[in-house]
Amino acid sequence: MPCPMGVEIPRIFAKWNYSYMYDLKDNHSYKKLVEENKDASQCVNCRACMDKCPQNFDIPEMLKRAHDD
């Protein structure tokens, strides 16, 4: 963070984890990020986040999966 496109990476992953843990199919809190244009679909795959990730996750790919879910 911060993402140059304003993607709320930690919030997206937190919501994705929460919906997975509790088997939620309709995550209304993620829709708020969509309305704010801070959701995973805003990722342009610039990969700037990759330099900052201590776990070396493929964040753009994970964002795509989170958004699709």
Stockholm file with secondary structure:
# STOCKHOLM 1.0

chainA/1-69         MPCPMGVEIPRIFAKWNYSYMYDLKDNHSYKKLVEENKDASQCVNCRACMDKCPQNFDIPEMLKRAHDD
#=GR chainA/1-69 SS CCCTTCCCHHHHHHHHHHHHHTTCSCCHHHHHHHHTTCSGGGCCCCCGGGGGCTTCCCHHHHHHHHHHC
#=GC SS_cons        CCCTTCCCHHHHHHHHHHHHHTTCSCCHHHHHHHHTTCSGGGCCCCCGGGGGCTTCCCHHHHHHHHHHC
//
